[in-house]
Amino acid sequence: MEEANKDTEELKKYGRELWLLFDEMNIWLSLSFLPEIFIYRKYDGKKVSDNIKLIGACNHYRKRKENKEKFGLSMKDDNENELVFLVQPFLQYLLYYVFSFGNINEIDEKK
């Protein structure tokens, strides 16, 4: 955020915006800083520049199909978790800012 705020000073001169994507937000172990950035537009007590636009993406809750899907980062993945992605529950008041765009069908996903 510090670097992004510095970069926007030059962009302000030309009326430009900087868009920051926070990808896979709900796999982070600590979601507590999200309201500070997304709702109050602050980080470490500093203001997020007005010409910074924030957008986030989350992984969906998807169950494994008969334990056939193998995902993981360790060599020892026993596949005991029934979810494909290990996701954290969102803070309740952040759900007002979450929009579900659904999911793609299997044919499009394979493409």
N, C-alpha and C positions, 0 to 999 in steps of 0.2 A: 504494500500500500504506500509505503514511503516513496519508493521509486516511481510508482504511478503518479502520485501527487506532484512530484518534481517534473515529470514529463508533461503534465497538463499545463504548466505555466506557459510554455511556448505555444501550445495549441490554443490557449485562450485568446492570444493575439489575433488568430485567424478565425475565431468562432467555431472551432472544431471540438469534437468530443472524443473521449477515450472510453471504449467499452471493455470491461473486464469480465471474463467468464470464470466463475468458480465451478469447476466440473466435479462431479461425483461428491457433492457436498455431504450427502448422508452416509458416507462411509468413514468420515472423519470421526475420531474417537471423542473429540470435544466440539460440540455444536454451540457451546455457550457464547462464543464470540460473534456468531452470525447476526443476532439482533443488533449488536453494537454497530456492525458495518452496514447491514442492509436496511435497518429501520432508523437508527439514530445517526447513521452516516458518519461514524467516528471510528478511529482505531487508535489505541494507546492514548486516548484523550485528545487526539488531533482530529480536525475536521477533514472529511473526504471532500475533495474539490467538487464544485458544482458541475463541472463538465465531465465528470467521471460517471458513466452509466454502469450499473452493476446488474449482472444476470447470473443465475445459478442453474445448474442441472443436477438432477438426482438420479440415482439408480432406482429401479422399481423393485418391488417385492415380488420375486419370481421363484416359485418352488422348482426343485429339480424334478425331472421326469424319470421316475423309477431309478433314480441314482445313476443314470447313464451319462449325465453331463459331468465332466471332470474339470473343476476350476480350483485354483489355489496358487499360493506363492511358495509353499514349502514342498520339499521332496516327499514328506510324509503327509499326504492328504488322505485321511480315512473316509472323507465324504459323509461324515455323520450329520453335518448340518443340512437341513432340508431346503435352505434357501440357496439360490445360485450366487447371489451377492450377499456379503455380510453387511447389512445396512443398520444404521442407528435410527431409533425413532425420533421424529422431528419434534421440536418444542411446540406445544399446542398453539401458542399465539403466532407462530410463524406460518401455520397452515393457512392463515388468511391471505398470505402472499404466494401460495403455491397453486399452480395451475396444472392440471393433468391434461396432456395432449393425447392420451391413450397410448396404444402400442400398434406396431405394424403387424400385418398378418404374416403367416409362416412363409408364404410364397415370396413376398417382398423381402423378408428377412434373409431368405436363402440367396436371393439375387445379390 
